[in-house]
Amino acid sequence: MATAGELKPLADWDEDYLSALPVGEFDWIEYKGTEKFTNPAWHDDISKYVSAWANYDGGYIVFGVKDPVSTEPLTLDGGVPENVRPKLGDWLDQVVPRLVEPPLTRLTTKLIHPKPAESKIKPGNVIVAIHIPESENAPHQARDHKYYQRVGRKLEPLKDRAIKDIIGRRRFPKLRTTILIHSTGFSEPTVFWRVENLGSALALHWKAVVKFPTSINNNEITFPDEDVKFCETPDGESFIELRIPQRLGPPLFPGSDTSRSFKLAVVTHRPPLTAPSIKDVRVTTFADEMPPFNEVIQIGDAIKTSRRFEIPGR
């Protein structure tokens, strides 16, 4: 499944790229027909999307696309007349940020013009694409005086606790973990771990706890050079607990990261592990007074971005 992070920058979108965008129940993109853009209620409707994406992980809204069916490619409806507003691009840049309170400080818009031949966009029309990034000034209130989040294709008002949690984000780091499994098939594999601070607050003291499968591709594994524990989840699945203390890295300043590689080895567990292995990697990161941050990384996602994973036999 595609993610928002895999898309090209909005400035690089053209008609062909737009037509190849994914369809489905995504919480980071919304397609709207041209009639939605010209509807007098445009401001009130779009204000909710701006609020939702600015409050969380950001997203895209595209005008000039028929309501998509998940089994079919996108169908353009001819596009929005570019003269619907004088200097339409500048108008969007001025109006959209002010659809929420406080107004956005960052926004990207793109008018996608017809391609030279066999275009699905009518002459004089454009597809309007808007990218609303996650905002450091969240939470943002929509024009109906509510705060929103996006769940699948639905918009839901935030409850009081969620609003307070968003306000609290400003005081805490925003951490993201990357885990990649590397192997050529001819050497012992390694696990690459990295943690990044994407927020605006310093993580002075931090620690990561990684729960790693005890078996991958029917091979029992361990970290031979690390002090690990073999544990079980409450529902009876086994995992390797790897603790990564701060002595392995510096404080995490905003925009900084730290990383390390860990050697994996094929073993036969003694005594044998009777519990089945977890199927994913589970990471909990602690930093100062920040609430513990939990992430789940699918093994397939870790492998597909690295070289072919094939633990050699003994």
N, C-alpha and C positions, 0 to 999 in steps of 0.2 A: 504494500500500500504506500502510495506517495505521501510525503509530508511537506509542510510549508517550507521547511529548511532546504528541501531539494529543488525548489523552484529557482529559476533564473531571477536576477534583479528585475524589477518592474520596467526599468528603462530599456531592457533587452527584449521585451515582449513584442511580437508582431502577430499578424492574423494566423499564420500557420502554427505558431507556438500556442496561441490561445486555443485553437481548435483541438489541440492534442492534450489539453489539460484534463486531469482525471475528474470523474463524476462519482457521486456516492454520498454517503452520510458523513461528510467531513465537518469538523468544527472550525476550520480555518479558511474556508472559502464559501462564498455565496454568489449564485448566479441570479440575475434579475432581467426580466424583459424590458424593452425600451419603454413600454407604457408605465412601468414603475418609476422611471426617471422623470417622466413628464407629468406624473400625477401630482396634484397640489399637496397631497399628504407626504410627499417625498421626504421633507425634512424630519418629520416626526418618526417615520419608519426607519430611515437610515441612522438617525441618532441612536437608536437602540443597538445597532450593529457596531457603531463606532465605540459606544460605551463598553460593549462586551469584549471586543478585541483589545481595546486600550487597557482594560482592567486585567487581562490575562496574557495569553501568548501571542496576540496579534493575529491578523487575518486579512483576507482580500475580499472585495466585493466588485463584481463585474456586471455592467449594464449592457444589454444588447444581445442577451443569450436566452433562448427559450428554456423553460423549466426542464432541466435534464432528467432523463430516465437512466438509472444506474447501469443498464445493459447497453446503452447506445452512446456514441460520441456526442460531443456538444454540437448544438445547432444554433448558428447565429441568426438573429431575426432581422437583419438589415442594418441595425445600429441606430444610434441616437443622432438626430440632425445636429451638426456641429454649430449651427447658428441658433440653436435653442437658447443660448445665452451669449452675449458678447464676450469674446475672449474666454471661451468655455474653460480651458485649462487653468487660467488665472482665477476664474470665478470659483472653481472647485477648491483650489489651494486656499482661498480666503474663507469660503463658507463651511467646508466640511470640518475643519478643526474647531469651529465655534458651535457645532451641533451638540457639544457636551460641555459640562461645567466641572472642573476648570477646562478651558480650551486646550487642545493638543498643541504640543510644541514641535512634534515631528509627524510628517505625513508625506506619502508619495502618490502622485496621480500620473496616469498615462492615457493619452488619447491614441487609440490604435486605428490608423487609417486603412482604407482598402488597399490590398495588394494590386500590382499592375494588371494581372490577368486572373480571370475566374474567381473574383472576389465574392464573398458572401455579404460584404458590407456595401451598402448602396453608395453611389457617388454623393459626396457632400456629407456623408454620415461618418460616425466613428463609434468604436466600442470604448466605453469608459471603464477604466480599471483603477481601483483605489486600494492602496495598501495602508492599513492602520497597524503600526507596530505596537508592541507592549509599551506602556507608558510608565516612566519613573514617577510621574505625578499622580498615579492612580490612587484612589478610585475616581472614576469619571461618571457623572450623573447625566442621564439622557434628558431629553426635553420634557418627558412626562414625570420628572423628578424621581425616577427610579434608577438603580444601578443594575447592570445586566452582566450575565455570563452566557457563553454559547455552549450548548450541549448537543452534539450531533448537528442537526439542522434547526434546532429549536433555540429560542432565546428565553432565558429564565431570569426573573428578578433575583438579585442577591438578598440573602437574609442578613440580619444585623451582624452575626458572627463573621460571616465571610467578608463583609465590608471592613470590619475591624482587623481581620487578618491581612487584607490588602494594605491597609494603612500601616500595619506593622512591618510590611516588607521593606519599607524605607530604612528601617533601623537594622536590618539583617542583610548579610551577604545573600546572593543568589547563586547557588552552586549547581554545576552540571557535571556529571561523570561520563567519561567515555571508556569503554572496555573493548579491546580488539584482541582476537586470538590469531596469532601468526604461526604458520607452519608451511614448510615447502613439501612436506611428505617424506623428507629424507633426514630431518633433524628433529630434535626434541622441540616441541612447540613452546611458545612463550605467550604470556598474557600481558598486554600493554594496558596500563591504567593511567588515567589522567583526570584531574579535577580542576575545573575552571570557575572563577568567580565572575559571573556576568552582571552582578549587581553593582551598587554604588557604595556599599559599606565594606569596611575591612574585616576579613576573617583572621583575627589575631591568633587565636588558638583553635585548632581543628583536629579532627580524627575521622577516619573512614573505616567502616566495618563492612566487609564484602562476604556475602554468602554465595559460594560457588558450587556448582554441581559436583558430585562425587564420581560421576560417570558421563562421558561424552562419546557418542558413536560407539556405544557398547564397550568402551575402554575405561577401566577404573583409573582414576588419576589422583595426583596430589601435587603440592608445591614442595619439592624436596629440600629446598634451601630456606624454607620459612617455618616459623613456629606457628602451626595451625592447629585447630581443633576440629574434630568430626562430631557433628551435632545432628539433631533431628528437629523438624518443625512440629508444631502441635498436632498436625494431621499425619505425622508419621513418615515424612520424607527426609532423606539424609542430605547434608550439605557440608562443605568445607568452610570453616570460618577463618577468614584472613583479616587481621587487623593492621591498618596502615596508620601509624602514629605520625605526629607532626615532625618528629626528628628526621623523617625522610624528606622533608620539604620546608620551605620558608612560610611565613604568614602569607595569606592570599589577599593581595591588594586588589582593588577593583580593576578588572581587565587582565589579571594575571592568572597563571595556572602552574601546576606542578605535576610531575608524572614519574612513572617508574615501570620497568618491565620485570615480570616474575617468571621464573622457569617452571614449566609443567613437566611431569614425568608420568609414564604409564607404570602402574603398580598392581599388585594383588593385595588387597587390603587384608591385614591380619590383626584381629580376627575378622572374618568376613562381615561385610555390611549387609544386614538383612533388609533394611529399609530401602525402597526405591529412591533414586536421586531426584532432586528438584530439577526442573527443566529450563530454568532461567538463572540469571545472575541478579542478586538482590543486594542493593547498596544502601547503607544508611550513613549519612555524613553529619557530623556534629561540628558546630562552630560557635564558640562563645555562648551567648544567650539565645541564639537562634534555635527554634524548635527543630528536632531531628528531621532531616530531609531524606525521604525514602524514594528510591528509583528502582525500577525493574527493567533489566536489559535482556531481551531475548537472545538466546545463543545464536540463532540464525542471523540476527542483525549484527552481532559481533563478528561472525565469520564472514559474512558476505562482503564486508568492506575491507577484508584483508586477503591474503593469499589463500590458496586452497587449504582447507583444514583437514588433515588426515594424520592422526596420531600413529606413528610407526609401531608395528608390533615388536615384541621383545625378541 
